[in-house]
């Protein structure tokens, strides 16, 4: 298995486990938040999906975007299923882009996010995208614990 296939496997495995957590959240808890400053469960899910779209565009741009018009902005929050359906074409485009890269691209292409404090190789950036999602999935598990909601087993 080459590096590209491993990256795709990692992205898909992180998403599979995220979806297990996301779809386990009871509808009545989707707008729960631990405090007034925090994102709600559904806002965090959207944040992950929207961020992946932003990162995809940044990768194609080889750096941060001067402006970002998010297709998720001003879209009403409804259900996890609707969020996933809406995000699916963006996810498919992202995965297709990752599949289009060569092994050499992973170290030769630089993603300039200097305004965020870093310039990274493409391979590093792709791992960061998966890590970003997994961190938020862990946060949601903590949210569920705090809200006294049973947590699904993600380690299957």
Buried (B, 14 or more C-beta within 10 A) or exposed (E): EEBBEEBBEBBEEBBEBBBBBBEBBEEEBBEBBBEEEEBBBBBBBBBBBBBBBBBBBBBEEEBBEEEEEEEBEEEEBEEBEEBBEBBEEBBEBBBEBBEEBEEEBBEEBBBBBEEEEEBBBBBBBBBBBBEBBBEBBEBBBEBBEEBEBEBBEBEE
